[in-house]
Amino acid sequence: MTNQQQLEILKQGVKVWNKWRAENPDIDIDLSGSDLYGVDLSSANLNGVNLERAFLEKANLVKSDLIGANLSQANLIDAHLFESNLSGANLTRANLFGADLMGANLSAADMTGATLANAILASARIEKAKVSGGWVYAANVWGLEGEFEEQKDLIITHRGQPTITVDNIKVAQFIYLILNNKEIRDAINTLTSKTVLILGRFAPPERKIILEALKDGLREYDLLPLVFDLDRPTDKDFTETIKTLASLSYFVIADITNPKSYPLDLRITLPDYQVPFVPILQEGEQPFTMMVDLQKKYNWVLNTVSYNSIETLLKLLKPAIIDPAIQKNNKLRFNEAIEQSIRSTKGLVDKGKK
């Protein structure tokens, strides 16, 4: 059977095609180079079909079976591939610009060098798939299931712009958003230059009053309070959340009053991020025993500030908490900027020759 005869059967519709495929399971299907612009192939059995260089622009391939199909260099611009099965398919250098691949199964698919700009891959399955060298400008990759086996040298910039490449498609989406969305850049700058993370146990009414006063006081100095109430058991997700929030903050204020019920293990959190950390303590309470050790070990943990009332805390807020934290932040950033290590390789080369 010639390629043209196979193509004529396909153009009779999915029902006719699927019936013919079921009756002729051993026939190799070669539709390479075929013009299938806008054709409706929803739920079609295209398992293992050769569609190399086929013209499938705007084709409806929703929920189609393309397992192991050869779509190398195929034109799939704006194609509808929602929940299609492309596992093991060859999509090398295919043009999927603007294609809808939401929920598609791309497991073990080879998309090396493919154009995925403006494509929708949200919730797609990608385990063991390859996408290195692809153009992924503005691709939607929210909620991907699994990890790519290969994803190097992904181009994230628009044609005609200086080329920027990354080695992770999720990072590509994030960098794209930063480069092309001023509001997001401003939000990140605001986080790192104004946000103050407040940690403490604020469930009791008397602690809630302290928290509200502290938040209002920070706002007066154009700072943005971000509160994390520690009145719950510690677990892995809990600790990771603290680490993430701390890494995005200008500095941290931790109310360590009533330390017996203080659930945060600072020994885990503090070493990871050099963010100024200011412990505060209501008079009459004793800090937990390891607090002094942490202050000695990590120079970004400032002296504990004690207060006997809300009024005292607000008076101390700028001179004893905000100003020292900002000074420490500036010092940490300055030291980081000038820190350098130069090591001669001559000794290593000479050693290698021996």
N, C-alpha and C positions, 0 to 999 in steps of 0.2 A: 504494500500500500504506500502510495506516495505521500509526501508531506502535505501537498495541496488537498488530497482526499481527506486526510486527518483534519485539516483546517476546516474543510466544508462541513464535516460532521460536528465539529465544535460550534460552528456558527449557527447550527440548528437549535442550539439552546442547551442548557445544563442538563435537563432531564434526558434528552437524547444522548448527549455525550456520556453522562454517567452510566447509562444503561449499556452503551456500546463498550465502555471501559470494563464494566463488570463481565461482559460476555467475551472480551478479548484481553484477559489479564496479562498475556505474555508478549503482546505487541509493544515494541519500543516506540515511544511517541516523540517525534522530532518536529517541533514548531518553531525552531530557531529562525529569527529574523521576521516572524509573522507580524502583520499589522493588525493589532487587536485593540485599537484605540477605543476607549469608552465601552468596551464590550462587557456585558453582564455575565460574570462567571461566579456569582455567589454560590458557595457550597459545592463548587465543581471539584471533581476528582482529578487533580493535576499532579498526583504523586509520581515523582521521578521523571516528569516531563522535561524535555530539553526546550527551554525558552530563551536560550542565549541570544542576546541582542534583539529580543522581541520588543515590539512597540506596544506597551501596555499603559500608556498615559491615560489617567482618569478611569482605568478599568475597575469594575466592581468585583473584587476578589474576597469579599467579606466571608469569613468562616470557610474559606476554600482549603483543600488539602494540597499543600505544596511541599510535602515532606520529600527531602532529597532532590527537589527540582533544581535544574540548572538555569539560573536567572543572571548569569554573568553578563555584565554590561547591558542588561535590559533597561529599557526606559519605563520607569514606574512612577513618573512624576504625577503627584496628586492621586495616586492609586488608592483605592479603598481596601485595606488589608486588615480591617478590624477582626480580631480573634481568629485570624487565619493561622494555619499550622505550617510554619516554614522551618521546622526543625531539620537540621542537616542540609539545608538548601545552600546552593552556591550563589551568593549575591556579590561576588567580587566586582568592584567598580560599577555596580548597578547605580542607576540614578533614582533615588527615592525622595527627591526634593518634594517636601510638602505631603508625603504619603502618610496615611493614617494606619499606623501599626499598633494602635492601642489594644492591649491584651493579647497580642500575637505571641505565638510560640516560636521564639528564635533560638531555641537551644541548639548548640553546636553549629549554628549557621555561620558561614564565612562571609562577612561584610567588609573584608579588607579593601580599603580604598574607595568604599561606597560613598555616595553623596546622601547625607542624612539631614541636610540643612532644612529647617522648618518642619521636619518630620515629627510625628507624634508617636513616641514609643512608651508612653505612660503605661505602667502595669504589665509591660511585656516580660516574657521569660527569656533570660539571656545566658543561663549557665553554659559555660564552655563555648560561647560564641566569640567570634573574632571581629574587631572593628577598627584595627590599627590603620592609620593613614587616611581615615575618613574625614569628610568635611561635615562637621556637626553644628555649624552655626545655627543658633536659635532652636535647636532640637529640644523637644519636651521629653524628659527622661524621669519624670516623677514616678516613684513607686516601682522601680525596676525590681524584678524578682531574680535573685542570683547575682553572679559576678561574671564579667567578661573574662575569657581566658587570655585574650590579647587586646590591649587598648592603648597603644602607643601613638604618639605624634598625631593627635586629633586636632584638626584645624578649627578654631573657634571664631575666627574673624570673617567679615564679609569679603566677597570678591572685590579686589581693588584696594583693600586696606592692607597695611603691614601684617604679615602672617604671624599669628600667635598660636602656638601648639601646647597642648597639655597631654598628660598620660592617663587621664581618668575622665570618663564622660560626665560623671556627676559633678566633678570639679569644673568641667567645661561649662556646664549650665550655670554654675555659681559665678564663675569669672565673667561669663557673658552678661549676666544680670548686673554685675558691678560696673562693667565697662559701658553698658548701654542704658543704665537707669540711675540718674542723678539722685533720685529720692533714696535709693538703696545705699548709694555711697554716703549720702548725708546721714542716713540712719546708722550705718556702721561707725562713722566718725563720732556721732552722738553717743553711741554705746561706749566707745573706748575713751571718750574725753569728758563725759558728763555723768554716766551711770555709776551709782554707788550701791553696791550690793549690801543689804542689811540682813544679817543672820541672827537668829535668836529664837527663844521660846516665848511666843506672844499670845498663847491661848488664854492664860489667866487675865482677868479684866485689868489688874494693876499693870501688867506688862503691856497690854494693848494701849494704854494711855501713854506710856513711854514711847512706844513705837510711833504713834500718831504725831507726838511732839517732835520726834527725831526726823520724821519724813517732812513735816512742815518746815523745820529748821533748815534742812538741806535744800529745799525748794527756794528758800529766800536767797541762797547763794547760787542760783541757777544750776543746781545739780538735780539729777533725776533719780529718786529713790526706787530701788528694786528690792522687794521684800521676799525673803524665803523663810517661812515659818518652820522651825525644826521640831515642832511638837508631834513627832511620829517616829517609828522605829527606823533605824538605818538599814539600808540594803544597797546592793550594787548600783541600781538605777538612781537611787537617792544621791549617793556619793558622786556619780558621774554628772548628775545635774548640777550639783554644787561646783564641780570643777569647770563645767562649761560656762556657768554664769560668772564665776570668778575671772575666767580668762577674758571675758568681754567687758569687765568693769574697770573703771578708773581706779577705785580702791574699794576695800571691803571693811564694813563695820560689823563686828560680832559682839553681841551682848551675851557675855558669859555668866550673867547672873544666874544663880541656882544651878551650878554646874552638875549636880547629881543627875539632873534630868536632861543634860545637854547631850544630844545624840550624835553630833558630828565628830567623827574621828579626824582631828586636824592633822594628825601625823600622816594621813593619806593625802589630804587635800593640799596642804601648804607647800610641800616640796615641788609640786608640778608647775606652779605659776608664780613668777616674781611680781606679784601684785601687792601693793601696800595693804597691810592687814592691821586694823586698829581694834583691839579688844577693849570693851567698856564694861564696867562692873559697878553695880550699886553698892554703896557703903554698907558694911555689915555682912557682906557675903565674902567668901573666900574663893579665889580662882582655882580651877582644877590643877592638880599638882604638876602636870607636864607643861603648863603654860610658860613657866620661867625657862624651861629647857628649850622650848620652841623659839622663844625670843632670843636666846643665846645662839641657837643654831642657824636661824634664818634672819638675816638683817632686814628683811622687808616686814617682819612682825614688829610693830611698834610697841612702845610702853603701854601698859594697861592704864586706861583713864577711868578713875573712880568718880562717882557723883552721888550726892545725897538727896537730890530732888530734881524734878523736871527743869526748874529754873536754873539750877547749877549746870545741868547737862547742856542746856541751850547756850549758857554763857561760855562754856568750855568748847562748844562745837567748833567754832572757827579756830581759835588759837591752839587748842589741844588735840583736835581731831582732823579737821579739814586741811589746815595749813601744813602740819607735819606730813600728812598723807600725800599731798600734792608735791611737797619738796622731795619726799622719798621716791615718788613716781618719776619725777624729773631726773633725779639722780640715777635711778635704775635704767632709764632710757638712755641717759648720757653715757653711762658706763658700757651699756650694750653697744652703742654706736661706735665708741672708740676702741673697744676691745678687739684685739687682733693677735694672731699668732703666726709668726713667720719661722718656718723651719727649713734649714738647708737640707737639700736632698743629696748633697755631695757625699756625705758620710754613708748614706744608704746605698748610693751607686757603687762607691768603693767597696763596701761590704759585699755587695752582690757579685762584684768581679772576683772576689776571693773565693 
